[in-house]
Amino acid sequence: MSDVFSHPWLGGLFGDEEIAALWAPEAQLAHMLAFEAAWSRALGVAGIVDRERAEAVARAIERFEPDIAELRRGTWQDGVPVPALVAQLKAALGSEGVHAGATSQDLIDTALAVTLMHTFEVLRGRLEALAAALDKLDAGQGSFTLMGRTRMQAATPMTVGDRIAAWAGPLPDHIARIDALTPRIARLQLGGASGNRAGWGDHPDRLIRAMEAAFSLPAGDKAWHAMRDGVGEAASVLSLITGTLGKIGQDVALMAQQGLDEVRLAGGGGSSAMPHKQNPILAELLVTLARFNAVQVGGMHQALVHEQERSGAAWALEWMILPQMALATGRALSAGVELIGSVERIGAP
């Protein structure tokens, strides 16, 4: 059984094609090849390799189509696909100007940084769309009345707008978190073998500047091989976003209970045994995804613990968890927008 995000039928509920495309192996490989091409050009700029040779190698790398089966075998042997990828490049293009002074983590983490940057761009747009949907609902039905409930017991009457305010309130903060986080994660990984940028010739700054220009991203003053706080923070923000959406989903599911009927939704799910039911599927999905990410974020915080200058175990744990957290968050936001848009009536006029 594959994961629920790409499963043949479960993917209809959990899948998010736009986010999945950002994390797809084809996209990751394209980022790694882009790194290798840019690195070859940078070696020429720094005078480590003849510039014409470096440019020829870079252009060949951009056209190169790796043998994926070899990458799979190489990953089984080396724990990462990069040694097998570099071996293929050198076999086809020669050793000069290929990968010299770089290390596997430089490629993979740069690909991660680019992917996270694009992911959070998409999520930011979806947060804005959800905020707009809630504003529209508030403008149309915010003056309607609801029974306020504390600890799931009737408290005092309130307006629909009061409840929507609790749903919408965290969204600007999530956008602000993304804006603050982006500079900390959208960074090239440039460290070399031990992360100290040693062995890069007499002018390592030229290498760094050339790479920054190629990717339009900063490299920072040091490598982050074993400093994973930015990646852990990204996971935390993903979980906070889905947590907010889970609260919306939980409220809507409770409001939709027969007997309360505080909300009427267009669509909804049917039952194979009880045709009178209209299940609040999207609301339930938001709760599920929030709980999923809440569980996963602990694993990402475990992955902060890197021994010495690089960890194989902690690093690989990120690969297992972070893409699924991104998919869960993307799907939660699209489902949240759809759910709010499906509200036909909420509260009592």
N, C-alpha and C positions, 0 to 999 in steps of 0.2 A: 504494500500500500504506500503510495507516495504521500507527501505532505498535503494538508488540506488546501493550501493556496494554489496548487497546480493539479489537484486530483481531478479526474475526468468529470465527476459530477459535484463533489463537494466544492470544487473550485467555482461553481456557479454562485455559491453563497459567500465564500471567503476570498475569491480571487480578485486581484487588482492588476490589470494588464499594464497600466502605465508604470506603476512602481516595479512590477516584475521585470519589465524590460530594462529598467535601470540596473537591476541586480543580476541580470541574466549572464551566463558564462560568456556569451559572445561579447557583451558590453565590457565585462571585466578584462577579457583578452585584448579587446581593442585598446583599452586604457594602458595595458601593460606594453603593447607594441608601440603605442604613442610615446610612452616613457623611453623605451629603448631607442626609438628614432631620435627623440629630442636629446637623449644622452649622447648619442653618437655625434650629433651636430655640436653639442656643448664641448665634447672632447676636441673637436676641431677649433672652436672658438678659443679654448684655453691653450691651444698649441700643443696638446698632448698627442694628437693625431693630425696628420696633414689634412687641411680643410677640404680639399677636393675629395680626398678619400672618405672623410667623415660624411660629407654631403651625399656621396654615392651610396654609402652604406645606409644612411638614414632613409633615402628614397627606396632602397631595396627592402628595408624593414617595413616600410609603410605598405608595400605591396605583398608582403610575405604571408602565406597561408600555412600556419602550423599544422602538423599531424596531431590531431586531438588524441588519437589512441596512444601515441608516444607520450603526450603530456599526462595522460592517465597513468601509464606505467611509471613514468618518472615521479609522479606525485606519490604513488605507492612506495617507491624506493626512497625518495628524498624528503617526503613530507610536504613539499611545495612543488608547483609546476615549473618554477623558473629555471632550475638547472637544465631540465629537459628542453625548455624553450630556447635557452641560450645555446645549448648544444646544437639544436637544429639550425639556429641562425648562423653559428660559426661554421657548421658543415656546408651551408649554402653560400655564405658570404666571405668566409675567412675570418680569422680571429681579430685582425687589426680593426680597431674602432668599434668593436662589439662588446658592450657591457663592462668595459675596463674600469675598475674602481667602484662599480655599483654592486649592490647586493640584493638578494631576493626580496628582502623586506622593503627596500626602496620602491620596487615595482608594485608590490601588492598593496602596500599602505598608501601609495600615491593613488592607485586605482580606487581604494576605499575612500580616500578624501574626496576625490572627484565625484564618486557615487553618492556619498553623504551630502555633498553640496547640492547636487541636482535633486536628491530626494527631498531635502528640506525646502527647496524652492517650490516643489510641487505641493508639499504639505502646507506651506505658508499660504499658497493660493487657495487651497481647500478650506483652511481655517477662515479666510476672508469670505469665502462663499457661504460657509456655515453661519458666520456672523450676520451676513446679509439676509439669509433665510430666516434667522431668528428675529431680526429687525422687522422683516415683512410680516411675520406671524404676530409679533407684538403690536404692530400698527393696525392690523386687522382685528385682532381678538384680545389684545392685552387688557382691555377694560372689563372683560367678562369676569365672572366670579368663580372662585374655587374654594373648597374647604382646605385650609392649611392643615398639615399633619406633621406632628412631631412624634418620633418613635413609633410611626405608623398608626398613631391614634389621632382622631379628630381634635384639632386645636381651635383656631379661630378663622373666620372667613378672610380671604385674601383675593387679590386679583390674579388673573393669568399672567399679567405683566410681572408680578412679583416672582412667580416661579421661573418665567423666562429669564429674568435678570440673573437668577442663580445659575442657569444654564449658560448664559452668554458671558457672564462676568469674567471667567478665566481665559476667554479666547484672546483678548488683547495681550494678556500676560504670556500666553504661549507664543504669540507672534514676536513679542519682545525677547522671549527666551531664544527663539530661533535666530533673531537678528544678533543677539549677543554671542550665541554659540558659533555661528558660522565662521567668524575669523579664527576661532580656536580649532576648528576641524578642517577648514578649507586650506590646508597647508601641505606643500610637497613634503615627501619623506626623502631626505637626502642625508645619509649617514655613512654609507660604505660599510665595510666588513664589521667593525665594532661600534659603529654609530658615532665615531669621533671625527669623521671626515678626513682621516689620515690617508696618505698615499695618493693625493690628487694633484701632484705636481707643485710647481712654485706659485701658481695663481688659482687656488681653489675658489676664490670669489668669482672668477670668470665663469667657472662651471655653474655655480649657483645662480648667477645673474642670467645666464643663458637658459637655464631650466625654468626660472621664474618667468622669463619672457615667453617661452614656448607654451606654458600652461596658463599664463596670466594669474598665477597664484604665488604667494610668498612661500619661502622655505623656512623662515624663522632663523634664529641664531644657533639652533642646535637641532639634532635629530630627535624624534619622539619614539624611537624603537621600543623602549621599555617604559615610556611615560604615557599611559593610556587613559589619563583622566579625561581628555577630550572625547574619546570614544565612549567612555563610561557616562559622561555627561550627555552625549547624544542619546544613548539608550534611556537615560532618566527622562529626558524631554519627551521621547516617544511614549514612555509609559504614562507620564503626566497628561499628555494629550488624550490618550485612550481612556485614562481614568475619568477625565471630564466628560467624555462621550459616554462612558459607562453609566455615569450618574444620570445623564439625560435618558439613556435607554431604560434604566431601572425605573425612573419616574414614569415614563410613558407606559411601560408594561404594567405597572401598578394602576395607573389611571384608566387603562383599557380593560380592567377586570370587569366581567359581567356583574352587575349590581352597583358598581360605581359609575361606569360609563362616562367618565369625565373627559374622554377624548374619543373622537371618531376618526379612524384612519382609512384612507382609500387603499384598496388592495388588501394586503395581509395574506396570511397563509391558511390553507385549509387543512382539514384532518381526514385521514383515510377512513376513520370509524365514526366521526361525529360531524356531519355536514353542517350543523348549526354553528360551528366554531369559526372564528376569524382570528388566527393567532398573530400576535405582534412580532413577526419574525425579525424585522430590522432592529426593533428595540432590544430584543433578546440577543441579537448578534453583537450589539454594542457592549452589552454586559460581558459576553463571552470574550470578546477581544480585549476588553479592559483587564479582565482577570488573567488572560493569557500573557499579556505584556507585564503585568505585575509580577507574575512568576518568573518570566525571562530576565527581568532587569537584575534580579539577584545573581543570575549566572554571569551577566556582563560585569557586575561588580567583582565577582570572583576573578574574572579575567584581567582585572587591574593588577594582579599580583604576578609580575614578571621577574624572574630571577636574573640577576646580573644584567648583561647588555641585551639579551634577547631570550624569550621563552618560546619553545615550540608548543607546549601544552596550553598555556594561557592564550596565545595568539590564535591557535586553531579553534579554541572555544568561541572566540568572537565570530569566526566564519559560520559556526553552527547556529548561533543565536541571532546576531544582529540583522541579517537579511529578513528573517521571519518577523522580527519586531517591526521593521520598516513596512513590510507587507501588511501586517495587522493594523498599523496606524493609518496607512493609506486607505485601506478598506473601511476602517471605522469612520474616517472623515467623509468618504463618499456615501457610505450608508447613512451617516448622520444628516447630511444634506438631503438625501432622498427621504428619510423619515420625516424631517420637519416639513418638507414639501408635500408630504402625503396627509398632513393634518387637515381634515375637513372642518372639524369643530373641536374646540377645547374650552372647557368650562361652560358656564351658563350665561347667556346674554343678560 
